[in-house]
Amino acid sequence: MNITQFTMEEVRCFSERQTLEIRPLTFLVGENSTGKTTALACFQMLANYLRREGVDFNADPYSMGTFKDIVRNSRPKGQVFKLGFTADKWADPIRQQFSTEAVEWTVEFSQKIGGIEPAVSLVKLKFSNGEIVFKIGDDTTERPARLVSFNKKHDYYEINCDPDLLDMLPSHSLFRFVQFESNHFLEGDTEGKTALANYVETLQNLEKRRYNPWDVGHYLSAFSTSPIRSRPKRTYDPTREFNDPEGSDVPMLLMRMEATQQKRWQALKAQLIEFGKSSGLFQNIEIKNLGRSLGAPFQLKFKVRGPNANIVDVGYGVSQILPILVHVLNPEDSRRNPRSLRETTYFLLQQPEVHLHPRAQAELSSLLANLGSQGNRSFIIETHSDYMIDRARIEIRKGTICPKDVSLVYFEPKGRIVMVHNISFDKMGNMENVPPHYRQFFLKESKRLMGFED
């Protein structure tokens, strides 16, 4: 599934609708406290909701608080905020099915009745030729959903739902109520129900291929990292650290892979070493088992210069980049899980350059550009690193990644609100649509360094 846009409205520092252009390689840049992490958290939450994983704005590694902490602090206080995806063309290589029908999701949140957390109050799906809206209704019925308004000419349908129903994944659960006019879950005018069922059937049979254009959640997953990803340990104990909040799950994964999946481990190890050498971080990685069973303690060893050294004895950047490398280089094994071929995984990376030398920052950008150009993996990167952005521009010039597959989203503070600017690139890596104030601080610093006063 290819998400091309992500929208936010009335979320914290974002006032009117702000649109982020999402590409296989997307950089989020701007000053501190301009909403970059908020954008990542909202993207993760919306992806989780569409995958039937519930509404939770405080799932690790994010903590956004209650509804009042999330909705924009305006006067009068906002009553709702909105998040949205635009999903464009997608392909299912297993069934050899393809879609050209785009769908725009908008999910509205209000304060949960009798609670303080956000709850879904409206879901709108906008297609090229119509619209279907699910919302909490004021009327109570014996059935969980009721068609309350429709326009056959413009294919507009509005359905009132029980509040609990909207907490379910719309693409799977709600459409059960609209596919057949005789469905006993849906009340409403018979003519409208028939028209709605026919419209849904038309969408499913678009280009004579059976698919669900609204089923974005079935074809995407999102994975987030925090700025501080792990605390290295001299010795790892598998009997105690399976759910270690400090990130020792990655060493556990490597240890088990080395013990039970040698071919997979050797392939991943080769990729890790290749990056380690190009970035100057390490020359080799080894797992030293201190016993013969899977439950025995073990150590991670890295060769930087000279003999192998324990992970705690090498630069801190190694332990900070290792979880990112393992997750982006080790996607689900598609031969064992056919669904993974259809999914696009969105890696939401917070400041991956933390503790990395500029050379390593640049090489990480090259790695992500190469992976992003291959499909099925997209990267949304919150960064303060010019080295990462400049290397991405070099990779565009080299042809590693197409310019249309790279996006730079600039968060500009304007008083109490933040405006989003989408910067694109040409085939030579030059920036296009650059707002006037972008990089103003750096330009001023360069002038001062040359002896010019403001």
PECOR-V423622 format. One record per helix or strand of 3 or more residues. SS is the DSSP state (@ for helix, = for strand). FROM is the first residue (numbers start at 1). TO is the last residue. If there is no record, write none. Layout:
SS:FROM:TO + SS:FROM:TO
//
This chain:
=:3:9 + =:18:21 + =:25:30 + @:36:50 + @:67:70 + =:80:87 + =:90:92 + =:97:99 + =:103:111 + =:118:127 + =:130:136 + =:145:151 + =:156:161 + @:163:166 + @:174:177 + =:186:188 + @:190:204 + @:206:208 + @:216:219 + =:220:225 + @:249:260 + @:262:279 + =:284:289 + =:298:303 + @:311:313 + @:316:329 + @:339:342 + =:344:350 + @:358:372 + =:377:382 + @:386:398 + @:403:405 + =:406:414 + =:417:425 + @:440:449
//
